[in-house]
Amino acid sequence: MEIKDSIEWMKKSKLAGFSEEISPALEKIFKDCLNATDEKIIIVSDKGSANKQVASVLSYGYYLAGKNLGLDIDFVLQNKKTRGDKAEEHIVERLSDTPNNSIIIAIMSDKLGSLKHIGKSFRRFCQRKNHRFVSTASIGYISTEKIKDMIEAIDIDYKKFSAAHYRLKRVLDKGKELHVSTVAGTDAYFDISNIKSLCSDGIYTTPGTGGNLPAGEVFMAPRKVDGKIVIDASSRNIMNTQLVKSPIILTVEKGEVVDIKDGNAAKLLEKSLKWAEENAKYPNRVRQIGEIGIGLNPKAKIVGSTILDEKMLGTAHIAIGSNYWFGGPIRTIIHLDQVFRKPMFKLDGESLNVNCEL
């Protein structure tokens, strides 16, 4: 769909009204998060599926916000894409023709799709072209009305928010061992010696950089992990994100998940890992713990969309699989985030207080 067709589709689908309501809150993203001035801005999204059109509503809201600010902004939609699909030709052409040092906002119900000749990775494409970018993926598993939860988590004071992230980062970067426990039974040790943590604070003003919105986590690629991790919030598998009703109990030895127990979500996770092992070039990498992340967004809620769930203050998450794109050594075909509630932290034996007041 070209710009005119995309706008017409939003109006005919009776979604434009939702976007008009949320657009004022999104103006601060262009000001505070992206420092947009006279750059070309491209918003890429999809049409989602019936009653699950958060992506298209959010993306058109961005478009209206940008137009209201007088920015040079385009808005294009494609059909929903999932694992293994290719992005539609007009999307690839639009991205390919975008001048260097532009801003790309990609908001997808599931995946953007492979980008063919312009590169395998959206993130690397943006880095190569010095684009600043926002990525909001896999939000097509929640109902359209959940757009309110998404906007609430986005509409925050980013100056205070960023400061909280970097306070936590400075402490973590000095540590060697992070102990994470919960009343539900999590009891795990993460070797983080000489590892630099990263902040998803929503501030993407440097060319070639970008990240998630909603934002709100400090995360890192641990060297080694041992212990038990009880997942009681949400679990990402290769198909979607499941709200966890019966906790998933993960046993981890020397950084590898060696046992998964309990609940239907646990079965879906195990099925996903077996699929990955059957399709990965290096199956031994699939069950490695690639990430430990700490949620810092006090306005985020657990809704069944990983990008929002993992950002909630009062949660932590681990990811099973790849971490190479943020400095880790694991390269494989999955990165499955598993979110758990009410973590308690000790860094090198001392209690670590995690908070974020806005």
Residue pairs with C-beta under 8 A, 6 or more apart in sequence:
1 9
1 76
1 77
1 78
1 90
2 76
2 90
3 74
3 75
3 76
5 77
6 60
6 75
6 76
6 77
7 16
7 60
7 63
7 75
9 47
9 77
10 16
10 19
10 56
10 60
13 47
13 53
13 56
15 53
15 56
15 57
15 60
15 144
16 60
18 57
18 61
18 144
18 147
19 57
19 58
19 60
19 61
19 63
19 64
20 61
20 64
22 57
22 58
22 61
22 147
22 151
23 61
23 62
23 64
23 65
23 68
24 65
24 68
25 151
25 154
25 155
26 61
26 62
26 64
26 65
26 151
26 154
27 65
27 68
27 69
28 155
28 158
29 62
29 65
29 134
29 154
29 202
29 213
30 36
30 41
30 65
30 66
30 69
30 71
31 69
32 158
32 159
32 202
32 203
33 134
33 158
33 202
33 203
33 204
33 205
33 213
34 103
34 132
34 134
34 204
34 205
35 205
36 66
36 69
36 71
36 103
38 72
39 72
39 101
39 102
39 103
39 132
40 72
40 74
40 98
40 99
40 102
40 103
41 66
41 71
41 72
41 73
41 74
41 102
41 103
41 104
41 105
42 73
42 74
42 76
42 94
42 95
42 98
42 102
42 103
42 104
42 105
43 59
43 62
43 63
43 66
43 73
43 74
43 75
43 76
43 105
43 107
44 59
44 76
44 78
44 91
44 94
44 95
44 104
44 105
44 106
44 107
44 108
44 112
45 55
45 56
45 58
45 59
45 60
45 75
45 76
45 77
45 78
45 106
45 107
45 108
46 55
46 56
46 77
46 78
46 79
46 80
46 81
46 108
46 109
46 140
47 53
47 56
47 77
47 78
47 79
47 80
48 54
48 55
48 56
48 80
48 109
48 140
48 144
49 80
49 109
49 140
51 143
51 144
52 109
52 140
52 141
52 142
52 143
52 144
53 109
53 140
53 144
54 109
54 139
54 140
54 142
54 143
54 144
54 146
54 147
54 150
54 305
55 107
55 108
55 109
55 136
55 139
55 140
56 77
57 144
57 147
58 107
58 136
58 139
58 147
58 150
58 151
59 75
59 77
59 105
59 107
60 75
62 75
62 105
62 107
63 73
63 75
66 73
67 73
74 94
76 90
76 91
76 94
78 87
78 88
78 90
78 91
78 113
79 88
80 109
80 110
80 140
81 87
81 108
81 110
81 111
81 112
81 113
82 110
82 111
83 110
83 111
83 238
85 111
85 113
85 114
86 113
86 114
86 116
87 112
87 113
87 114
87 115
87 116
88 113
91 112
91 113
92 115
92 116
92 117
92 118
95 104
95 115
95 118
95 125
96 117
96 118
98 104
98 129
98 131
100 129
100 130
100 131
101 129
101 130
101 131
101 207
102 129
102 131
102 132
103 131
103 132
103 133
103 134
104 126
104 131
104 132
104 133
104 134
104 210
105 133
105 134
106 112
106 122
106 133
106 134
106 135
106 136
106 137
107 134
107 136
107 137
107 139
108 136
108 137
108 138
108 139
108 140
109 138
109 139
109 140
110 137
110 138
110 140
111 137
111 138
112 122
112 137
114 120
115 121
115 122
115 125
118 125
119 125
119 128
121 325
122 133
122 135
123 133
123 135
123 210
123 325
125 131
126 132
126 133
126 208
126 210
127 208
127 209
128 208
129 208
130 207
130 208
131 207
131 208
131 210
132 204
132 205
132 206
132 207
132 208
132 209
132 210
133 204
133 209
133 210
133 211
134 204
134 210
134 211
134 212
134 213
135 210
135 211
135 212
135 213
136 212
136 213
136 214
136 307
137 307
138 236
138 240
138 241
138 305
138 306
138 307
139 150
139 305
139 307
139 308
141 240
141 241
141 304
141 305
142 303
142 304
142 305
146 303
146 305
149 300
149 301
149 303
149 308
150 214
150 308
152 299
152 301
153 214
153 216
153 297
153 299
153 300
153 301
153 308
153 311
154 213
154 214
155 299
156 202
156 297
156 299
156 358
157 358
158 201
158 202
158 203
160 356
160 357
160 358
161 201
161 202
161 215
161 216
161 296
161 297
161 356
161 358
162 199
162 201
162 202
162 203
164 296
164 355
164 356
164 357
165 199
165 200
165 201
165 218
165 296
165 356
166 199
166 201
168 197
168 218
168 294
168 296
168 354
169 197
169 198
169 199
169 218
171 347
171 352
172 178
172 192
172 197
172 218
172 220
172 347
173 195
173 196
173 197
175 192
175 193
175 347
175 348
176 191
176 192
176 193
176 348
177 189
177 190
177 191
177 192
177 193
177 347
177 348
177 349
178 189
178 190
178 192
178 222
178 292
178 345
178 346
178 347
178 352
179 188
179 189
179 190
179 345
179 346
179 347
179 349
180 186
180 187
180 188
180 189
180 190
180 229
180 292
180 316
180 343
180 344
180 345
181 187
181 188
181 343
181 344
181 346
182 230
182 232
182 340
182 341
182 342
182 343
182 344
183 342
184 230
184 232
184 247
184 340
184 341
184 342
185 228
185 230
185 247
185 249
186 227
186 228
186 229
186 230
186 340
186 343
187 227
187 228
188 225
188 226
188 227
188 228
188 229
188 252
189 225
189 226
189 227
190 222
190 224
190 225
190 292
191 222
191 223
191 224
191 225
192 220
192 222
192 223
192 292
193 223
195 220
195 221
195 222
195 223
196 220
196 327
197 218
197 219
197 220
198 218
198 219
198 220
198 326
198 327
199 217
199 218
200 211
200 212
200 215
200 216
200 217
200 218
200 219
200 311
201 215
201 216
202 211
202 212
202 213
202 214
202 215
202 216
204 210
204 211
212 307
212 311
214 297
214 300
214 307
214 308
214 311
215 297
215 311
216 295
216 296
216 297
216 300
216 311
216 312
216 313
216 356
217 293
217 294
217 295
217 296
217 297
217 310
217 311
217 317
218 293
218 294
218 296
219 291
219 292
219 293
219 294
219 326
220 291
220 292
220 293
221 290
221 291
221 323
221 326
221 327
221 328
221 329
221 330
222 255
222 289
222 291
222 292
223 255
224 254
224 255
225 252
225 254
225 255
225 289
225 292
225 318
226 252
226 253
226 254
226 255
227 252
228 249
228 250
228 251
228 252
229 249
229 250
229 252
229 318
229 338
229 340
230 247
230 248
230 249
230 250
230 340
231 244
231 247
231 248
231 249
231 250
231 265
231 338
231 339
231 340
232 244
232 247
232 248
232 340
232 341
233 243
233 244
233 302
233 309
233 312
233 315
233 339
233 340
233 341
234 241
234 242
234 243
234 244
234 302
234 304
234 306
234 309
234 338
234 339
235 241
235 242
235 244
235 248
235 265
235 266
235 268
235 269
235 336
235 338
235 339
236 242
236 306
236 336
236 337
236 338
237 265
237 268
237 269
237 271
237 272
237 336
238 272
238 275
238 276
238 334
238 336
239 268
239 272
241 304
241 305
241 306
241 309
242 264
242 265
242 268
242 304
243 302
243 304
244 263
244 265
245 263
245 264
245 265
246 262
246 263
246 264
246 265
246 266
247 262
247 263
248 260
248 261
248 262
248 263
248 265
248 266
248 269
248 338
249 259
249 260
249 261
249 262
249 266
250 257
250 259
250 260
250 318
250 338
251 257
251 258
251 259
251 260
251 261
252 258
252 289
255 288
255 289
256 287
256 288
256 289
257 273
257 287
257 288
257 289
257 320
258 287
260 266
260 269
260 270
260 273
269 320
269 336
269 338
272 334
272 336
273 286
273 287
273 320
273 334
273 336
276 283
276 286
276 321
276 332
276 333
276 334
277 283
277 286
277 287
279 333
280 286
280 332
280 333
280 334
282 331
282 332
285 321
285 330
285 331
285 332
286 320
286 321
286 332
286 333
286 334
287 320
288 320
288 321
288 330
288 332
289 318
289 319
289 320
290 319
290 320
290 321
290 322
290 323
290 328
290 330
290 335
291 317
291 318
291 319
291 323
291 326
291 328
291 335
291 337
292 316
292 317
292 318
293 310
293 316
293 317
293 318
293 319
293 337
294 316
294 343
294 345
294 354
295 310
295 311
295 312
295 313
295 314
295 315
295 316
295 317
295 339
296 311
296 313
296 354
296 356
297 311
297 312
297 313
297 356
298 313
298 356
298 357
298 358
299 358
300 308
300 309
300 311
300 312
300 313
301 308
301 312
302 308
302 309
302 312
302 315
302 339
302 341
303 309
306 337
306 339
309 315
309 317
309 337
309 339
310 317
310 337
310 339
312 339
313 354
313 355
313 356
314 341
314 342
314 343
315 339
315 340
315 341
315 342
315 343
316 339
316 340
316 343
316 345
317 337
317 338
317 339
317 340
318 337
318 338
319 335
319 336
319 337
319 338
320 334
320 335
320 336
320 338
321 330
321 332
321 333
321 334
321 335
321 336
322 328
322 330
322 331
322 332
322 333
322 334
322 335
323 329
323 330
323 335
324 330
324 331
344 351
345 351
345 352
345 354
346 352
